[in-house]
């Protein structure tokens, strides 16, 4: 799927290949509304905050819509 390929490209950049919160390598989750790549452990913490603060999606398991893709493409861990 196109969005999966786009996410993989974004995930490989220097800024996005580590968790924004803790620095773990190769995060596979994203806080969509904050446009940040995060690890599984931090994704759990973000989920506990509620969707008004952080909406968490998997890079590999979830289906992404175009609005969500634009948010992460505009943001990312470097912002």
The first five atom37 places (N, CA, C, CB, O) and aatype in JSON, in Angstrom:
{
  "aatype": [20, 20, 20, 20, 20, 20, 20, 20, 20, 20, 20, 20, 20, 20, 20, 20, 20, 20, 20, 20, 20, 20, 20, 20, 20, 20, 20, 20, 20, 20, 20, 20, 20, 20, 20, 20, 20, 20, 20, 20, 20, 20, 20, 20, 20, 20, 20, 20, 20, 20, 20, 20, 20, 20, 20, 20, 20, 20, 20, 20, 20, 20, 20, 20, 20, 20, 20, 20, 20, 20, 20, 20, 20, 20, 20, 20, 20, 20, 20],
  "atom_mask": [
    [1, 1, 1, 1, 1],
    [1, 1, 1, 1, 1],
    [1, 1, 1, 1, 1],
    [1, 1, 1, 1, 1],
    [1, 1, 1, 1, 1],
    [1, 1, 1, 1, 1],
    [1, 1, 1, 1, 1],
    [1, 1, 1, 1, 1],
    [1, 1, 1, 1, 1],
    [1, 1, 1, 1, 1],
    [1, 1, 1, 1, 1],
    [1, 1, 1, 1, 1],
    [1, 1, 1, 1, 1],
    [1, 1, 1, 1, 1],
    [1, 1, 1, 1, 1],
    [1, 1, 1, 1, 1],
    [1, 1, 1, 1, 1],
    [1, 1, 1, 1, 1],
    [1, 1, 1, 1, 1],
    [1, 1, 1, 1, 1],
    [1, 1, 1, 1, 1],
    [1, 1, 1, 1, 1],
    [1, 1, 1, 1, 1],
    [1, 1, 1, 1, 1],
    [1, 1, 1, 1, 1],
    [1, 1, 1, 1, 1],
    [1, 1, 1, 1, 1],
    [1, 1, 1, 1, 1],
    [1, 1, 1, 1, 1],
    [1, 1, 1, 1, 1],
    [1, 1, 1, 1, 1],
    [1, 1, 1, 1, 1],
    [1, 1, 1, 1, 1],
    [1, 1, 1, 1, 1],
    [1, 1, 1, 1, 1],
    [1, 1, 1, 1, 1],
    [1, 1, 1, 1, 1],
    [1, 1, 1, 1, 1],
    [1, 1, 1, 1, 1],
    [1, 1, 1, 1, 1],
    [1, 1, 1, 1, 1],
    [1, 1, 1, 1, 1],
    [1, 1, 1, 1, 1],
    [1, 1, 1, 1, 1],
    [1, 1, 1, 1, 1],
    [1, 1, 1, 1, 1],
    [1, 1, 1, 1, 1],
    [1, 1, 1, 1, 1],
    [1, 1, 1, 1, 1],
    [1, 1, 1, 1, 1],
    [1, 1, 1, 1, 1],
    [1, 1, 1, 1, 1],
    [1, 1, 1, 1, 1],
    [1, 1, 1, 1, 1],
    [1, 1, 1, 1, 1],
    [1, 1, 1, 1, 1],
    [1, 1, 1, 1, 1],
    [1, 1, 1, 1, 1],
    [1, 1, 1, 1, 1],
    [1, 1, 1, 1, 1],
    [1, 1, 1, 1, 1],
    [1, 1, 1, 1, 1],
    [1, 1, 1, 1, 1],
    [1, 1, 1, 1, 1],
    [1, 1, 1, 1, 1],
    [1, 1, 1, 1, 1],
    [1, 1, 1, 1, 1],
    [1, 1, 1, 1, 1],
    [1, 1, 1, 1, 1],
    [1, 1, 1, 1, 1],
    [1, 1, 1, 1, 1],
    [1, 1, 1, 1, 1],
    [1, 1, 1, 1, 1],
    [1, 1, 1, 1, 1],
    [1, 1, 1, 1, 1],
    [1, 1, 1, 1, 1],
    [1, 1, 1, 1, 1],
    [1, 1, 1, 1, 1],
    [1, 1, 1, 1, 1]
  ],
  "atom_positions": [
    [[0.84, -1.18, 0.0], [0.0, 0.0, 0.0], [0.88, 1.25, 0.0], [-0.95, 0.0, 1.22], [1.97, 1.26, 0.58]],
    [[0.41, 2.28, -0.66], [1.18, 3.51, -0.81], [1.53, 4.15, 0.53], [0.42, 4.49, -1.66], [2.67, 4.59, 0.73]],
    [[0.58, 4.22, 1.45], [0.86, 4.87, 2.73], [1.91, 4.1, 3.53], [-0.43, 4.99, 3.56], [2.72, 4.71, 4.23]],
    [[1.92, 2.78, 3.41], [2.93, 1.98, 4.12], [4.33, 2.28, 3.59], [2.62, 0.48, 3.98], [5.28, 2.39, 4.36]],
    [[4.45, 2.42, 2.27], [5.74, 2.76, 1.68], [6.19, 4.15, 2.1], [5.67, 2.68, 0.16], [7.36, 4.37, 2.41]],
    [[5.26, 5.09, 2.11], [5.58, 6.46, 2.52], [6.04, 6.49, 3.98], [4.35, 7.39, 2.33], [6.99, 7.2, 4.32]],
    [[5.37, 5.72, 4.84], [5.76, 5.66, 6.25], [7.15, 5.05, 6.42], [4.74, 4.86, 7.05], [7.94, 5.52, 7.23]],
    [[7.44, 4.0, 5.66], [8.75, 3.35, 5.75], [9.86, 4.32, 5.36], [8.79, 2.1, 4.84], [10.92, 4.33, 6.0]],
    [[9.64, 5.13, 4.34], [10.64, 6.12, 3.93], [10.84, 7.13, 5.05], [10.2, 6.84, 2.63], [11.98, 7.46, 5.39]],
    [[9.76, 7.62, 5.62], [9.86, 8.59, 6.72], [10.57, 7.98, 7.93], [8.48, 9.08, 7.13], [11.37, 8.64, 8.6]],
    [[10.26, 6.74, 8.19], [10.81, 6.04, 9.36], [12.33, 5.89, 9.27], [10.16, 4.65, 9.5], [13.0, 5.78, 10.3]],
    [[12.88, 5.88, 8.08], [14.31, 5.66, 7.88], [15.15, 6.92, 8.05], [14.54, 5.08, 6.52], [16.38, 6.83, 8.1]],
    [[14.53, 8.09, 8.13], [15.31, 9.31, 8.27], [15.99, 9.34, 9.63], [14.43, 10.57, 8.08], [15.51, 8.72, 10.58]],
    [[17.08, 10.06, 9.72], [17.86, 10.12, 10.96], [17.02, 10.55, 12.16], [19.03, 11.06, 10.8], [17.19, 10.01, 13.25]],
    [[16.15, 11.49, 11.96], [15.36, 11.99, 13.08], [14.29, 11.0, 13.54], [14.71, 13.3, 12.69], [13.99, 10.9, 14.73]],
    [[13.73, 10.26, 12.59], [12.6, 9.39, 12.9], [12.99, 7.95, 13.21], [11.65, 9.39, 11.75], [12.12, 7.15, 13.54]],
    [[14.27, 7.61, 13.13], [14.65, 6.21, 13.36], [14.92, 5.92, 14.83], [15.87, 5.86, 12.53], [15.45, 4.86, 15.17]],
    [[14.57, 6.86, 15.7], [14.61, 6.6, 17.14], [13.39, 7.24, 17.79], [15.94, 7.16, 17.78], [12.84, 8.22, 17.29]],
    [[12.97, 6.66, 18.9], [11.78, 7.13, 19.61], [11.99, 8.58, 20.08], [11.46, 6.21, 20.82], [13.02, 8.91, 20.67]],
    [[11.02, 9.42, 19.8], [11.11, 10.82, 20.21], [11.2, 10.96, 21.72], [9.9, 11.61, 19.69], [11.9, 11.84, 22.22]],
    [[10.49, 10.1, 22.45], [10.43, 10.23, 23.91], [11.64, 9.64, 24.62], [9.19, 9.56, 24.42], [12.22, 10.28, 25.5]],
    [[12.03, 8.41, 24.26], [13.07, 7.73, 25.04], [14.35, 7.44, 24.26], [12.53, 6.44, 25.57], [15.37, 7.08, 24.85]],
    [[14.32, 7.58, 22.94], [15.51, 7.37, 22.14], [15.74, 5.94, 21.66], [16.67, 7.78, 22.9], [16.73, 5.68, 20.98]],
    [[14.84, 5.0, 21.99], [14.99, 3.62, 21.49], [15.03, 3.63, 19.96], [13.83, 2.72, 22.0], [14.38, 4.45, 19.31]],
    [[15.79, 2.7, 19.41], [15.96, 2.62, 17.96], [14.74, 2.0, 17.27], [17.2, 1.82, 17.62], [14.05, 1.17, 17.85]],
    [[14.51, 2.41, 16.04], [13.5, 1.84, 15.14], [12.08, 1.81, 15.71], [13.9, 0.45, 14.77], [11.48, 0.74, 15.81]],
    [[11.54, 2.95, 16.07], [10.17, 2.97, 16.58], [9.18, 2.57, 15.49], [9.82, 4.36, 17.13], [9.35, 2.93, 14.33]],
    [[8.16, 1.85, 15.88], [7.16, 1.37, 14.92], [5.77, 1.91, 15.21], [7.13, -0.14, 14.92], [4.77, 1.38, 14.73]],
    [[5.69, 2.96, 16.0], [4.43, 3.58, 16.34], [4.55, 5.08, 16.11], [4.04, 3.28, 17.8], [5.65, 5.64, 16.1]],
    [[3.4, 5.73, 15.93], [3.37, 7.18, 15.7], [2.27, 7.79, 16.55], [3.16, 7.5, 14.2], [1.16, 7.27, 16.61]],
    [[2.59, 8.9, 17.19], [1.56, 9.76, 17.77], [1.15, 10.68, 16.64], [2.08, 10.56, 19.06], [1.85, 11.65, 16.33]],
    [[0.0, 10.39, 16.03], [-0.4, 11.06, 14.79], [-0.61, 12.56, 15.01], [-1.67, 10.43, 14.24], [-0.06, 13.37, 14.26]],
    [[-1.39, 12.92, 16.0], [-1.69, 14.35, 16.17], [-0.5, 15.15, 16.67], [-2.85, 14.51, 17.13], [-0.49, 16.38, 16.56]],
    [[0.52, 14.47, 17.22], [1.76, 15.14, 17.6], [2.85, 14.94, 16.55], [2.25, 14.63, 18.96], [3.92, 15.54, 16.63]],
    [[2.56, 14.09, 15.55], [3.46, 13.82, 14.43], [4.84, 13.36, 14.89], [3.61, 15.06, 13.56], [5.86, 13.89, 14.46]],
    [[4.86, 12.35, 15.78], [6.1, 11.85, 16.35], [6.2, 10.34, 16.23], [6.22, 12.27, 17.81], [5.22, 9.63, 16.48]],
    [[7.37, 9.84, 15.86], [7.63, 8.4, 15.87], [8.03, 8.01, 17.29], [8.75, 8.01, 14.84], [8.89, 8.63, 17.89]],
    [[7.38, 6.95, 17.81], [7.62, 6.51, 19.18], [7.7, 4.98, 19.23], [6.49, 7.03, 20.12], [7.22, 4.29, 18.33]],
    [[8.32, 4.45, 20.29], [8.46, 3.0, 20.46], [7.19, 2.41, 21.09], [9.7, 2.67, 21.35], [6.28, 3.15, 21.48]],
    [[7.14, 1.1, 21.17], [5.98, 0.4, 21.73], [5.72, 0.81, 23.18], [6.19, -1.11, 21.65], [4.58, 1.06, 23.56]],
    [[6.77, 0.89, 23.97], [6.61, 1.26, 25.38], [6.03, 2.67, 25.52], [7.96, 1.18, 26.1], [5.1, 2.89, 26.3]],
    [[6.57, 3.59, 24.77], [6.06, 4.97, 24.84], [4.67, 5.09, 24.21], [7.04, 5.93, 24.14], [3.88, 5.94, 24.61]],
    [[4.38, 4.23, 23.21], [3.04, 4.23, 22.62], [2.0, 3.89, 23.68], [2.97, 3.21, 21.45], [0.92, 4.47, 23.7]],
    [[2.32, 2.95, 24.57], [1.42, 2.61, 25.67], [1.18, 3.8, 26.58], [1.98, 1.46, 26.47], [0.06, 4.04, 27.02]],
    [[2.23, 4.55, 26.86], [2.09, 5.74, 27.7], [1.24, 6.79, 27.0], [3.47, 6.32, 28.06], [0.41, 7.45, 27.62]],
    [[1.46, 6.96, 25.69], [0.67, 7.93, 24.93], [-0.8, 7.52, 24.89], [1.22, 8.06, 23.5], [-1.69, 8.37, 25.01]],
    [[-1.06, 6.22, 24.72], [-2.46, 5.75, 24.7], [-3.17, 6.06, 26.01], [-2.51, 4.23, 24.42], [-4.35, 6.38, 26.03]],
    [[-2.42, 5.95, 27.12], [-3.04, 6.21, 28.42], [-3.39, 7.68, 28.62], [-2.11, 5.76, 29.54], [-4.19, 8.02, 29.5]],
    [[-2.81, 8.56, 27.82], [-3.13, 9.99, 27.9], [-4.49, 10.33, 27.3], [-2.06, 10.8, 27.2], [-5.08, 11.35, 27.63]],
    [[-4.97, 9.45, 26.43], [-6.26, 9.68, 25.76], [-6.07, 10.29, 24.39], [-7.15, 10.57, 26.61], [-5.07, 10.96, 24.12]],
    [[-7.05, 10.07, 23.53], [-6.94, 10.5, 22.13], [-6.96, 12.01, 21.95], [-8.05, 9.89, 21.32], [-6.53, 12.52, 20.92]],
    [[-7.46, 12.74, 22.93], [-7.44, 14.21, 22.83], [-6.01, 14.74, 22.91], [-8.3, 14.83, 23.95], [-5.72, 15.83, 22.4]],
    [[-5.12, 13.97, 23.53], [-3.73, 14.41, 23.68], [-2.82, 13.69, 22.69], [-3.24, 14.16, 25.11], [-1.94, 14.32, 22.11]],
    [[-3.02, 12.4, 22.49], [-2.16, 11.63, 21.6], [-2.92, 10.47, 20.98], [-0.92, 11.11, 22.35], [-3.36, 9.56, 21.68]],
    [[-3.06, 10.5, 19.66], [-3.69, 9.41, 18.91], [-2.58, 8.55, 18.34], [-4.63, 9.95, 17.79], [-1.82, 9.0, 17.49]],
    [[-2.5, 7.3, 18.79], [-1.39, 6.42, 18.44], [-1.81, 5.43, 17.35], [-0.89, 5.65, 19.68], [-2.89, 4.83, 17.41]],
    [[-0.92, 5.28, 16.33], [-1.16, 4.33, 15.25], [0.13, 3.55, 15.0], [-1.63, 5.06, 13.95], [1.23, 4.06, 15.2]],
    [[-0.03, 2.33, 14.56], [1.1, 1.49, 14.21], [1.55, 1.8, 12.78], [0.75, 0.0, 14.36], [0.72, 1.99, 11.89]],
    [[2.84, 1.84, 12.57], [3.38, 2.02, 11.22], [3.02, 0.81, 10.36], [4.92, 2.21, 11.27], [2.75, 0.96, 9.17]],
    [[3.0, -0.38, 10.95], [2.82, -1.62, 10.19], [1.42, -2.19, 10.2], [3.74, -2.63, 10.7], [1.0, -2.8, 9.22]],
    [[0.68, -2.02, 11.29], [-0.59, -2.73, 11.44], [-1.83, -1.91, 11.14], [-0.7, -3.25, 12.82], [-2.88, -2.47, 10.83]],
    [[-1.74, -0.6, 11.22], [-2.91, 0.24, 11.03], [-3.02, 0.77, 9.61], [-2.88, 1.39, 12.01], [-2.02, 0.87, 8.89]],
    [[-4.23, 1.1, 9.21], [-4.48, 1.75, 7.93], [-4.48, 3.26, 8.18], [-5.83, 1.26, 7.28], [-5.15, 3.75, 9.09]],
    [[-3.74, 3.97, 7.36], [-3.6, 5.41, 7.51], [-4.38, 6.12, 6.42], [-2.13, 5.82, 7.46], [-4.33, 5.73, 5.25]],
    [[-5.1, 7.19, 6.81], [-5.78, 7.99, 5.8], [-4.85, 9.12, 5.35], [-7.13, 8.55, 6.34], [-3.8, 9.34, 5.95]],
    [[-5.23, 9.83, 4.32], [-4.38, 10.86, 3.75], [-4.11, 12.01, 4.72], [-5.0, 11.41, 2.47], [-3.01, 12.56, 4.74]],
    [[-5.1, 12.37, 5.52], [-4.91, 13.45, 6.5], [-3.83, 13.06, 7.52], [-6.24, 13.76, 7.22], [-2.97, 13.88, 7.86]],
    [[-3.88, 11.83, 8.0], [-2.88, 11.36, 8.95], [-1.49, 11.32, 8.32], [-3.26, 9.96, 9.47], [-0.5, 11.68, 8.95]],
    [[-1.42, 10.9, 7.06], [-0.15, 10.86, 6.36], [0.44, 12.26, 6.22], [-0.32, 10.21, 4.98], [1.64, 12.46, 6.45]],
    [[-0.38, 13.21, 5.87], [0.12, 14.58, 5.72], [0.63, 15.14, 7.04], [-0.98, 15.49, 5.17], [1.6, 15.89, 7.07]],
    [[-0.03, 14.77, 8.14], [0.42, 15.24, 9.46], [1.82, 14.73, 9.78], [-0.56, 14.79, 10.55], [2.66, 15.51, 10.22]],
    [[2.08, 13.44, 9.57], [3.39, 12.9, 9.9], [4.44, 13.34, 8.89], [3.33, 11.38, 9.96], [5.61, 13.51, 9.25]],
    [[4.04, 13.52, 7.64], [4.99, 14.01, 6.64], [5.39, 15.46, 6.91], [4.39, 13.88, 5.23], [6.52, 15.86, 6.62]],
    [[4.49, 16.23, 7.45], [4.77, 17.63, 7.79], [5.56, 17.73, 9.09], [3.47, 18.42, 7.9], [6.38, 18.63, 9.25]],
    [[5.29, 16.8, 10.02], [5.94, 16.82, 11.31], [7.17, 15.95, 11.33], [4.99, 16.39, 12.38], [8.14, 16.19, 10.62]],
    [[7.13, 14.93, 12.16], [8.27, 14.05, 12.33], [9.09, 14.49, 13.54], [9.14, 14.02, 11.07], [8.87, 15.57, 14.09]],
    [[10.02, 13.66, 13.93], [10.79, 13.89, 15.14], [11.74, 15.08, 15.08], [11.56, 12.68, 15.46], [12.2, 15.55, 16.12]],
    [[12.04, 15.57, 13.89], [12.94, 16.69, 13.76], [12.28, 18.02, 14.08], [13.51, 16.73, 12.38], [12.97, 19.0, 14.36]],
    [[10.97, 18.08, 14.05], [10.25, 19.36, 14.23], [10.29, 19.84, 15.67], [8.79, 19.21, 13.79], [9.74, 20.89, 15.99]]
  ]
}
